[in-house]
Amino acid sequence: MRYFWPIVTLIAAAGLQGNLPDFISIWGAKPDLIIVVLISYALAADPEFGAVLGFVAGLLQGRYVGLSMGSFIITRTITGFLSGLVTTRLFSENPLVPALSAVWLTVVCEVLFLLGNPQSDLIVVARKIAGECLGNAILTLLVYFTLRNLDIRRKIKLANARL
């Protein structure tokens, strides 16, 4: 049951990813909703949960794109693991932590992906990664705090039910 809602959210993000309008792009790159959901859930969990969720995210994204499934699985699993590791080492109530974590985790994820799938024009790729980082940071703030508030409400209902 621990993985049910995160996987359902990843599937919804994969469905929405291809339908994002063009005006949402920053410097030619749209935010990666699958990475946003992965980072948001993994920041609230442990490294093991993040790695498992990253594996599922890589599987979904590889299936969605249709190419380089192994590269997607490896990079998303590492990203999920590192997201969970951030929770155990760096987590605080500061709203900058999820946003900055989304930026550096997106960079790590995309650079690892580029190592397995080299591109010819690195300047264009670097610009798209920068745009994706900004979009992911903004969306991660929204998704992370929404998930956190939902979890707080769930805990309050459980506490009231015990009374």
C-alpha positions as CSV (number, residue, x, y, z in Angstrom):
1,M,0.0,0.0,0.0
2,R,3.0,2.3,0.6
3,Y,3.7,2.4,-3.2
4,F,0.2,2.5,-4.5
5,W,-0.5,6.2,-4.6
6,P,3.0,7.2,-5.7
7,I,2.8,4.8,-8.6
8,V,-0.6,6.0,-9.5
9,T,0.7,9.6,-9.4
10,L,3.7,8.6,-11.6
11,I,1.3,7.1,-14.2
12,A,-0.8,10.2,-14.2
13,A,2.4,12.3,-14.6
14,A,3.5,10.2,-17.5
15,G,0.1,10.7,-19.1
16,L,0.2,14.5,-18.6
17,Q,3.8,14.8,-19.8
18,G,3.1,14.5,-23.4
19,N,0.1,16.8,-23.2
20,L,1.8,19.9,-21.7
21,P,1.2,22.9,-23.9
22,D,4.2,24.6,-25.5
23,F,3.9,27.9,-23.6
24,I,5.0,26.0,-20.4
25,S,8.5,25.5,-21.7
26,I,11.5,27.4,-20.4
27,W,14.4,27.9,-22.8
28,G,13.0,25.2,-25.0
29,A,12.5,22.6,-22.3
30,K,9.3,21.5,-20.6
31,P,9.4,20.4,-17.0
32,D,9.7,16.6,-16.6
33,L,6.6,15.7,-14.5
34,I,7.8,12.2,-13.9
35,I,11.0,13.5,-12.2
36,V,9.0,16.1,-10.3
37,V,6.7,13.4,-8.9
38,L,9.7,11.1,-8.2
39,I,11.7,13.8,-6.3
40,S,8.6,15.1,-4.4
41,Y,7.7,11.6,-3.1
42,A,11.3,10.5,-2.5
43,L,12.1,13.7,-0.5
44,A,9.5,12.6,2.0
45,A,10.8,9.1,2.3
46,D,14.0,7.0,2.7
47,P,16.6,6.1,0.0
48,E,15.1,2.6,-0.5
49,F,11.7,4.0,-1.2
50,G,13.2,6.5,-3.6
51,A,15.2,3.9,-5.5
52,V,12.1,1.6,-5.9
53,L,10.0,4.6,-7.0
54,G,12.9,5.7,-9.3
55,F,13.0,2.3,-10.9
56,V,9.2,2.5,-11.6
57,A,9.6,6.0,-12.9
58,G,12.4,4.9,-15.3
59,L,10.3,2.0,-16.5
60,L,7.4,4.3,-17.2
61,Q,9.5,7.0,-18.9
62,G,11.4,4.5,-20.9
63,R,8.1,3.0,-22.1
64,Y,6.7,6.4,-22.8
65,V,9.6,7.5,-24.9
66,G,10.2,4.2,-26.4
67,L,14.0,4.4,-26.5
68,S,16.9,3.9,-24.0
69,M,14.7,2.2,-21.4
70,G,17.8,0.9,-19.6
71,S,19.3,4.5,-19.4
72,F,16.0,5.8,-18.0
73,I,15.7,3.1,-15.4
74,I,19.3,3.5,-14.2
75,T,19.2,7.3,-14.1
76,R,15.8,7.5,-12.4
77,T,16.7,4.9,-9.8
78,I,19.8,6.8,-8.9
79,T,17.9,10.1,-8.8
80,G,15.2,8.5,-6.5
81,F,17.9,7.0,-4.2
82,L,19.7,10.4,-4.0
83,S,16.4,12.1,-3.3
84,G,15.7,9.8,-0.4
85,L,19.3,10.3,0.8
86,V,18.7,14.1,0.9
87,T,15.9,13.5,3.3
88,T,18.1,11.6,5.8
89,R,21.0,14.1,5.5
90,L,19.7,17.6,4.6
91,F,16.0,17.8,5.2
92,S,14.5,20.8,6.9
93,E,11.3,22.8,6.8
94,N,12.9,25.4,4.6
95,P,11.0,25.6,1.3
96,L,14.3,26.1,-0.6
97,V,15.4,22.6,0.2
98,P,12.9,20.9,-2.2
99,A,13.5,23.4,-4.9
100,L,17.3,23.3,-4.8
101,S,17.2,19.6,-4.5
102,A,15.0,19.4,-7.6
103,V,17.6,21.5,-9.5
104,W,20.7,19.5,-8.6
105,L,18.9,16.2,-8.9
106,T,17.6,17.1,-12.3
107,V,21.2,18.0,-13.4
108,V,22.5,14.7,-12.0
109,C,19.8,12.8,-13.7
110,E,20.2,14.4,-17.1
111,V,24.0,14.3,-17.0
112,L,23.9,10.6,-16.2
113,F,21.5,10.1,-19.1
114,L,23.8,12.1,-21.4
115,L,26.7,9.8,-20.4
116,G,24.7,6.8,-21.8
117,N,23.2,8.7,-24.7
118,P,25.6,11.3,-26.0
119,Q,24.2,14.3,-27.9
120,S,26.0,16.2,-30.7
121,D,25.1,19.8,-29.7
122,L,26.0,20.2,-26.0
123,I,25.2,23.9,-25.9
124,V,21.5,23.3,-26.8
125,V,21.4,20.4,-24.4
126,A,22.8,22.5,-21.6
127,R,20.3,25.2,-22.2
128,K,17.4,22.7,-22.2
129,I,18.7,21.1,-19.0
130,A,18.8,24.6,-17.4
131,G,15.2,25.3,-18.5
132,E,14.1,21.9,-17.2
133,C,15.8,22.5,-13.9
134,L,13.9,25.8,-13.4
135,G,10.6,24.2,-14.4
136,N,11.2,21.2,-12.2
137,A,12.1,23.4,-9.2
138,I,8.9,25.4,-9.4
139,L,6.7,22.3,-9.9
140,T,8.5,20.4,-7.2
141,L,7.7,23.2,-4.7
142,L,4.0,22.9,-5.5
143,V,3.8,19.2,-5.6
144,Y,5.9,18.6,-2.5
145,F,4.0,20.9,-0.3
146,T,0.7,19.6,-1.6
147,L,1.8,16.1,-0.8
148,R,3.0,17.2,2.6
149,N,-0.3,18.9,3.5
150,L,-2.2,15.9,2.4
151,D,-0.1,13.7,4.6
152,I,-0.6,16.0,7.6
153,R,-4.3,15.9,7.1
154,R,-4.2,12.1,6.9
155,K,-2.3,11.9,10.2
156,I,-4.7,14.3,11.8
157,K,-7.7,12.1,10.8
158,L,-5.9,9.0,12.1
159,A,-5.2,10.7,15.4
160,N,-8.8,11.8,15.7
161,A,-10.1,8.4,14.9
162,R,-8.0,6.9,17.7
163,L,-9.7,9.3,20.2
